[in-house]
Amino acid sequence: MGNAAECITLPTELDIKAAGPLASQLLALRGKDVMLNASHIERVGAQCLQILLSAAATWTADGSELTISEPSPAFTDAIEIAGLEISNFTARNH
């Protein structure tokens, strides 16, 4: 598409308090290609995982790209504990 992806650095704490702001931030970027930098994440709650999964489904349906870059060990662990894979959180425009 030629458009540079919007880059967002996710906060260290993706807990229940972060869920609302995260959802709003993602909603505001709907229709754009987005790269989420997950390198700073230290804790992830189930609500934020749900929001990120929902975003991936929405981006896939919209035909936009959503990627996660540099997932931290804590983020990777949280995904594995939830029985998911990093690919569940991405949308590729192919």
N, C-alpha and C positions, 0 to 999 in steps of 0.2 A: 504493500500500500504506500510505502514511502514515508508515512507519518512516523515520527519517533514515538516510542511508547512512553506513556506517563510513568514515572518511577516513584514509588512510594516506599519509604523505609518503615516497616512495621515496628511498633513499639516493643520494648523489652517485656512488658507485661500484657499479654493478650488474655486478660481475665474478664469477668463479667462487666466490670466498669468500662472496659475497652470495646465491648461488643456494639453498643449503640453508635459511638463515634466511628468505628470501623465500618459498620453497615452504611452509615451516612456518607462516609468518604468514598466508598466503592460505588454507591448509587450515583453520586455526582459525576463519576467517571464512566458511567455506562455508555457503551458505544465506542469507546476509545480502547486502543491497545494499552494494556497496563502491565508493568513489571513490579512485582512486590519483592522488596529486599527483606529477607527473613533472617539476616545474619545476626541481629541484635536480640532476637527473642530468647528470653530465659524461662518464661512460663506461658503455657497455652491452656485455656479452658475450653470445654466442650462447646460453649456458645460460639466462640470465635472460630473454632473448626467448622461448625455448621455454617456460619456466615461465609467463610472462605469456600466451602464446598458449594454453597448456593451460588456464589459469585461465579465459580467455574462453570456451573450448569448454565447460568444466564449468559455468560460470555460465549459459551459454545453455541447456544441458541441464537445469539446475535451475530455470530460469525466474526467475533473479535478475538484478539489474542490476550490471554492472561497467563503470565509466567511467574514463577517463584524463583528468585535467584539467591544463591548462597544460604540455603537453609541451615540454621544453627543446629547443633546437636540436640538441644532441647526441643526444637520444632520437629526434627526428624523422629525423635523418641516419641513425642506426643502422637504423631501420625501413626507410627508403628503400633503403639499401645491401643489406638483406636481401630486398628486392623485396616488401615488405609495405606495408600502409597502416594508419593509426591505427584504422580500423574493424575490422581483424583482431583488435584487442586489447580490444574492447568487447563487452558483452552488454546488450541492451536487453530489458526485460520488456514486449513488446508482443504 
